[in-house]
């Protein structure tokens, strides 16, 4: 993206048209996200009701970790679906679960991204926001290009060169 332009208008138009043309598909994805939210709520309530029962709480903790991991896989799958739409390919629902093999790269990248953001926010708010924008595409690069976490962060920094303010304004619009 270094020499390219980023059009907020075109990005919004593409997103709107894609969503409109695939509304059933997106409703299915939202329903999946809703199931995770319901499951997390049930676990939280069950823990509250079973205070003192360590065996139940341990089991619920294991289930909560599994749900969290599955949410990350679906998050990566959602990115793969977005990339397929961008490449004019037709995604399928099973694409949501197609990124298990990238799980640890993605988690490592997420941890590094969070540390970068926290570091920037500790310096002052502005560097944190700039770094958030500069490194935001690391997940897509892990999924699309099979990059390692550090390579993905470096590439994200590179592709946002010259368009960070447009990306910032795009986030404000969204």
Backbone bond lengths (Angstrom), bond angles and torsions (degrees), N, CA, C in turn:
res aa  C-N    CA-C-N  psi(-1)  N-CA   C-N-CA  omega(-1)  CA-C   N-CA-C  phi
1 X - - - 1.447 - - 1.517 112.01 -
2 X 1.313 118.63 -7.18 1.443 121.77 -175.26 1.509 114.46 -49.24
3 X 1.315 119.06 -46.23 1.457 122.25 -179.17 1.519 112.12 -101.52
4 X 1.298 117.56 -1.35 1.453 121.23 -177.42 1.523 110.28 -92.83
5 X 1.304 115.05 163.85 1.459 121.55 175.63 1.520 108.46 -98.14
6 X 1.314 115.97 150.86 1.452 121.56 174.37 1.519 107.13 -114.11
7 X 1.301 117.10 118.05 1.456 121.82 -178.46 1.522 109.75 -100.53
8 X 1.322 115.41 112.44 1.465 120.17 177.33 1.518 110.21 -61.74
9 X 1.317 115.87 -41.94 1.466 121.14 -178.98 1.528 110.84 -61.60
10 X 1.321 116.76 -45.46 1.467 120.94 -179.83 1.531 110.97 -66.08
11 X 1.330 116.95 -38.84 1.466 120.34 178.62 1.528 110.70 -63.04
12 X 1.327 116.66 -44.85 1.468 120.44 178.31 1.526 111.38 -65.03
13 X 1.327 116.96 -42.08 1.462 120.48 178.93 1.528 110.76 -62.39
14 X 1.323 116.59 -46.70 1.460 120.94 -179.98 1.531 110.69 -60.23
15 X 1.327 116.39 -45.70 1.459 120.24 179.29 1.515 112.29 -61.89
16 X 1.317 116.85 -43.79 1.467 121.33 -179.09 1.528 111.24 -64.55
17 X 1.322 116.62 -48.61 1.470 120.97 -178.91 1.530 110.02 -63.35
18 X 1.316 116.96 -43.08 1.467 120.75 -179.72 1.520 110.52 -63.09
19 X 1.322 117.03 -44.39 1.464 120.52 179.40 1.526 110.37 -64.32
20 X 1.322 117.00 -45.21 1.465 121.26 -179.46 1.528 111.74 -60.58
21 X 1.312 116.93 -41.55 1.460 121.58 -177.71 1.527 113.35 -76.51
22 X 1.330 117.12 -11.41 1.468 121.39 -176.70 1.522 110.81 -133.78
23 X 1.324 117.24 36.30 1.464 121.90 -172.34 1.531 112.53 -57.93
24 X 1.315 117.76 -41.21 1.466 120.62 179.37 1.515 111.96 -62.07
25 X 1.302 116.33 -41.09 1.459 121.98 178.63 1.532 110.14 -61.53
26 X 1.338 116.36 -45.87 1.458 120.36 -178.82 1.524 111.99 -69.20
27 X 1.315 118.02 -33.27 1.469 120.43 175.32 1.524 109.52 -62.72
28 X 1.331 117.49 -41.45 1.464 121.19 176.88 1.517 112.24 -60.10
29 X 1.323 116.69 -41.72 1.467 120.66 178.59 1.530 110.17 -65.27
30 X 1.332 117.02 -42.48 1.468 120.35 178.25 1.522 111.42 -63.77
31 X 1.326 116.93 -37.12 1.463 120.01 177.55 1.530 110.38 -64.35
32 X 1.326 117.03 -38.74 1.466 120.96 177.14 1.527 109.79 -62.13
33 X 1.321 117.37 -44.94 1.465 121.20 178.19 1.525 110.25 -62.01
34 X 1.324 116.83 -38.92 1.456 121.23 177.70 1.519 112.23 -62.70
35 X 1.327 116.92 -38.46 1.469 120.36 177.50 1.524 111.19 -61.41
36 X 1.330 117.01 -40.33 1.462 120.18 177.62 1.524 110.80 -63.53
37 X 1.318 116.88 -41.86 1.465 121.03 179.63 1.524 110.37 -63.39
38 X 1.327 116.93 -43.50 1.469 120.91 178.73 1.525 110.14 -63.53
39 X 1.333 117.42 -45.17 1.467 121.16 -179.80 1.524 110.71 -60.87
40 X 1.326 117.44 -42.60 1.467 120.84 178.23 1.520 111.08 -63.18
41 X 1.328 116.72 -40.88 1.463 120.82 177.62 1.518 112.24 -63.81
42 X 1.319 116.95 -41.11 1.467 121.07 178.66 1.526 110.19 -63.60
43 X 1.322 116.97 -42.69 1.465 120.32 179.29 1.521 110.43 -62.83
44 X 1.329 117.19 -45.18 1.464 120.95 179.45 1.521 110.86 -58.95
45 X 1.316 117.02 -46.84 1.470 121.03 -179.31 1.529 110.76 -65.20
46 X 1.328 117.15 -39.54 1.461 120.63 -179.74 1.522 110.86 -66.09
47 X 1.328 117.88 -37.76 1.464 120.94 176.45 1.521 109.67 -62.75
48 X 1.330 117.23 -43.61 1.468 121.05 178.64 1.524 111.15 -59.76
49 X 1.321 116.81 -38.97 1.466 121.12 -178.23 1.521 112.75 -76.62
50 X 1.323 118.01 -18.54 1.465 121.57 -175.66 1.520 112.93 -115.54
51 X 1.321 117.31 31.09 1.461 120.26 177.60 1.526 108.35 -58.02
52 X 1.313 115.69 133.21 1.454 120.34 179.97 1.518 113.47 95.40
53 X 1.308 118.80 -19.60 1.464 122.01 177.80 1.529 107.66 -94.25
54 X 1.330 114.92 89.15 1.468 120.41 -172.63 1.521 113.47 -62.41
55 X 1.319 118.04 -33.98 1.467 120.59 -179.12 1.527 110.30 -64.59
56 X 1.326 116.56 -44.14 1.467 120.68 179.65 1.524 109.84 -66.56
57 X 1.322 116.54 -43.49 1.462 120.35 -179.40 1.532 110.58 -63.34
58 X 1.337 117.42 -40.78 1.467 120.40 177.66 1.527 110.69 -62.19
59 X 1.325 116.56 -45.75 1.465 120.77 178.78 1.531 110.65 -60.23
60 X 1.327 116.23 -43.51 1.464 120.27 178.93 1.529 111.45 -65.17
61 X 1.323 116.57 -35.27 1.464 120.29 177.06 1.530 110.29 -63.42
62 X 1.319 116.62 -43.80 1.465 120.76 178.04 1.530 110.05 -62.01
63 X 1.329 116.60 -43.75 1.470 120.63 179.00 1.528 110.29 -64.18
64 X 1.337 116.92 -41.42 1.470 120.90 179.83 1.529 110.68 -62.72
65 X 1.321 117.44 -40.64 1.469 120.79 178.23 1.524 110.01 -65.00
66 X 1.332 116.65 -41.15 1.471 120.39 178.39 1.530 110.67 -63.28
67 X 1.331 116.98 -42.08 1.470 120.52 178.35 1.526 110.10 -64.71
68 X 1.334 117.03 -42.37 1.463 120.72 178.00 1.528 110.32 -59.35
69 X 1.337 117.09 -45.19 1.465 121.02 179.86 1.526 110.36 -63.35
70 X 1.322 116.79 -42.03 1.464 120.34 179.04 1.533 110.72 -64.91
71 X 1.337 116.46 -36.81 1.469 119.69 175.86 1.528 110.71 -61.03
72 X 1.334 117.75 -40.38 1.468 120.70 178.64 1.529 110.33 -65.30
73 X 1.340 116.87 -38.90 1.469 120.17 178.44 1.526 109.83 -63.95
74 X 1.333 116.87 -42.91 1.468 120.64 178.76 1.531 110.14 -67.16
75 X 1.317 117.20 -36.22 1.471 121.30 175.25 1.533 110.00 -59.35
76 X 1.336 116.03 -45.80 1.468 119.70 177.61 1.527 110.40 -65.62
77 X 1.327 116.54 -39.57 1.463 120.52 177.60 1.517 111.65 -62.21
78 X 1.325 116.61 -37.26 1.469 120.57 176.88 1.524 110.67 -62.98
79 X 1.326 115.91 -37.83 1.466 119.58 176.51 1.526 110.36 -65.92
80 X 1.339 116.55 -41.56 1.468 119.44 178.14 1.527 109.85 -61.07
81 X 1.336 116.91 -41.27 1.466 121.26 178.74 1.530 110.20 -62.46
82 X 1.343 116.83 -44.17 1.468 120.28 177.93 1.528 110.50 -60.21
83 X 1.322 116.44 -41.62 1.464 120.23 178.41 1.525 111.20 -64.29
84 X 1.335 116.80 -38.65 1.470 119.63 178.29 1.526 110.64 -65.13
85 X 1.335 117.15 -43.86 1.465 119.29 176.61 1.523 110.27 -59.10
86 X 1.329 116.61 -43.33 1.459 120.81 179.56 1.530 111.77 -61.80
87 X 1.322 116.74 -34.64 1.471 121.56 -179.84 1.525 112.35 -87.48
88 X 1.334 116.59 11.16 1.475 122.59 178.76 1.534 112.24 63.90
89 X 1.338 116.70 27.60 1.457 121.88 175.49 1.522 108.47 -98.78
90 X 1.309 116.84 160.83 1.462 121.89 179.86 1.531 108.54 -100.42
91 X 1.328 117.94 107.46 1.461 119.15 178.80 1.528 111.18 -72.84
92 X 1.311 115.32 160.89 1.461 121.62 174.07 1.524 107.89 -122.62
93 X 1.327 116.07 160.37 1.462 120.98 -174.40 1.530 111.59 -58.12
94 X 1.323 117.78 -35.53 1.469 120.44 -178.49 1.530 112.12 -66.34
95 X 1.334 118.05 -13.79 1.468 120.68 174.43 1.527 111.17 -60.66
96 X 1.337 116.55 -24.37 1.464 119.91 177.34 1.527 111.50 -58.94
97 X 1.323 116.40 -28.32 1.463 120.92 -175.17 1.528 112.07 -112.42
98 X 1.315 116.84 22.70 1.465 120.93 -172.18 1.527 114.14 -93.42
99 X 1.320 118.21 3.45 1.469 119.52 -172.41 1.532 113.82 -116.19
100 X 1.334 117.06 20.81 1.468 119.34 179.65 1.527 111.74 -52.73
101 X 1.324 117.02 -39.73 1.462 121.35 -175.83 1.534 112.96 -66.16
102 X 1.319 117.39 -14.54 1.468 121.43 -179.65 1.529 112.29 -102.25
103 X 1.321 117.16 4.29 1.464 122.40 -171.85 1.532 112.31 -53.47
104 X 1.323 117.78 -52.81 1.465 119.73 -174.07 1.531 112.11 -70.74
105 X 1.319 117.62 -34.31 1.469 120.27 173.91 1.526 109.81 -61.90
106 X 1.325 115.21 -44.28 1.464 120.47 -177.46 1.532 110.65 -65.67
107 X 1.325 117.14 -43.52 1.470 120.56 179.20 1.524 109.74 -63.52
108 X 1.337 117.50 -43.90 1.469 120.28 178.06 1.527 110.36 -61.30
109 X 1.324 117.17 -43.48 1.463 120.94 177.43 1.517 112.03 -62.29
110 X 1.329 116.26 -40.53 1.466 120.86 179.25 1.524 110.85 -63.64
111 X 1.329 116.69 -43.09 1.470 120.47 178.93 1.527 109.99 -62.84
112 X 1.330 117.30 -45.80 1.472 120.07 178.20 1.526 111.35 -61.72
113 X 1.329 116.41 -42.71 1.469 121.48 178.63 1.529 110.23 -59.74
114 X 1.329 116.73 -45.38 1.466 120.15 179.37 1.524 111.22 -63.51
115 X 1.328 117.53 -40.65 1.465 120.37 178.14 1.528 111.33 -63.75
116 X 1.332 116.76 -40.57 1.471 120.91 177.03 1.526 110.05 -62.17
117 X 1.334 116.48 -46.13 1.473 120.07 -179.93 1.524 111.06 -62.42
118 X 1.320 117.00 -45.87 1.465 120.82 -179.66 1.521 109.79 -62.31
119 X 1.347 116.78 -42.92 1.463 120.31 177.18 1.514 111.60 -58.85
120 X 1.317 116.81 -44.31 1.464 121.05 178.61 1.508 112.43 -65.62
121 X 1.325 116.34 -39.21 1.465 119.49 179.76 1.525 111.12 -70.85
122 X 1.346 117.64 -29.48 1.463 120.50 176.70 1.527 110.99 -70.58
123 X 1.335 116.79 -34.99 1.466 119.85 177.97 1.520 109.54 -65.30
124 X 1.261 116.02 -54.21 1.465 126.30 174.69 1.518 105.22 -172.19
125 X 1.281 118.05 166.40 1.462 120.77 -177.94 1.526 111.15 -65.91
126 X 1.321 117.83 -41.11 1.469 121.37 -174.33 1.533 112.26 -60.16
127 X 1.355 120.01 -48.87 1.469 117.79 177.79 1.529 112.24 -59.87
128 X 1.313 117.45 -35.95 1.463 120.71 178.20 1.515 111.98 -61.99
129 X 1.321 116.54 -42.87 1.472 120.65 179.11 1.528 110.11 -67.55
130 X 1.324 116.40 -43.05 1.470 119.88 179.10 1.525 110.12 -61.26
131 X 1.326 117.43 -44.99 1.464 120.37 -179.13 1.526 111.40 -67.91
132 X 1.339 116.77 -34.77 1.467 119.59 175.55 1.524 110.00 -58.10
133 X 1.315 115.70 -44.91 1.468 120.71 -178.94 1.527 110.51 -69.20
134 X 1.323 117.19 -43.97 1.467 121.17 -176.03 1.531 112.23 -64.29
135 X 1.335 117.58 -34.48 1.462 120.60 -173.49 1.529 113.59 -105.17
136 X 1.331 118.27 6.45 1.462 121.61 -171.18 1.526 115.09 -64.69
137 X 1.306 118.49 -20.83 1.466 120.80 -174.51 1.526 113.69 -93.10
138 X 1.338 117.34 9.04 1.463 119.64 -177.32 1.524 111.95 -56.64
139 X 1.327 118.08 -40.73 1.462 121.13 -177.92 1.518 112.24 -63.90
140 X 1.318 116.25 -43.38 1.466 120.24 178.01 1.532 110.72 -61.93
141 X 1.330 116.47 -37.50 1.466 120.13 -178.84 1.525 111.84 -72.27
142 X 1.324 117.54 -34.08 1.465 120.32 173.89 1.521 109.29 -63.47
143 X 1.325 116.30 -45.15 1.464 121.29 -176.04 1.524 111.70 -73.72
144 X 1.320 117.44 -44.84 1.464 120.91 -174.21 1.527 113.03 -80.17
145 X 1.314 116.48 -39.86 1.471 120.47 -173.69 1.525 113.00 -109.59
146 X 1.343 117.06 -0.37 1.464 122.96 -179.29 1.533 111.44 56.48
147 X 1.338 116.31 36.55 1.458 120.81 178.90 1.520 109.64 -78.80
148 X 1.318 115.74 156.85 1.449 120.60 171.29 1.521 109.07 -74.36
149 X 1.333 117.46 168.45 1.472 120.33 -175.94 1.529 113.98 -58.69
150 X 1.320 117.56 -45.36 1.465 119.97 -177.46 1.529 110.60 -69.80
151 X 1.343 116.58 -42.15 1.466 119.84 178.22 1.526 110.56 -62.06
152 X 1.339 116.44 -39.66 1.468 120.58 -179.84 1.525 110.93 -65.24
153 X 1.325 117.10 -40.56 1.464 120.03 178.17 1.530 110.57 -65.45
154 X 1.333 116.91 -42.31 1.471 120.20 178.01 1.527 111.04 -62.25
155 X 1.325 116.47 -43.68 1.468 120.90 -179.06 1.531 110.31 -66.27
156 X 1.331 117.30 -39.37 1.464 120.66 177.46 1.528 109.99 -60.91
157 X 1.320 116.15 -43.04 1.465 120.93 177.48 1.528 110.19 -58.87
158 X 1.333 115.09 -42.75 1.468 120.97 -178.01 1.534 112.08 -66.81
159 X 1.330 117.55 -45.68 1.470 119.33 -174.28 1.523 113.12 -74.76
160 X 1.337 117.27 -15.22 1.466 119.03 177.89 1.528 112.10 -93.63
161 X 1.319 116.65 -1.06 1.472 120.64 179.07 1.531 109.20 -59.96
162 X 1.309 116.13 125.95 1.461 121.03 176.99 1.524 114.91 87.77
163 X 1.320 118.23 -7.11 1.473 119.85 -178.84 1.529 112.35 -128.73
164 X 1.337 117.56 10.03 1.469 118.96 -175.11 1.530 112.75 -62.30
165 X 1.321 118.51 -34.96 1.463 119.24 -179.44 1.523 110.85 -72.70
166 X 1.324 117.25 -36.61 1.462 120.11 173.91 1.526 110.44 -63.16
167 X 1.330 116.84 -40.89 1.470 120.47 177.62 1.528 110.57 -65.34
168 X 1.333 116.42 -40.43 1.463 119.98 177.30 1.525 110.21 -59.81
169 X 1.325 117.09 -47.75 1.472 120.95 178.95 1.525 111.13 -62.82
170 X 1.320 117.24 -36.33 1.463 121.48 176.89 1.529 110.12 -61.30
171 X 1.332 116.95 -42.90 1.471 120.48 177.56 1.525 110.96 -64.32
172 X 1.319 116.80 -38.85 1.470 120.27 177.95 1.525 110.08 -62.74
173 X 1.331 116.78 -42.78 1.470 121.36 178.99 1.523 110.83 -62.66
174 X 1.322 115.99 -41.34 1.460 120.29 -177.13 1.513 110.17 -70.79
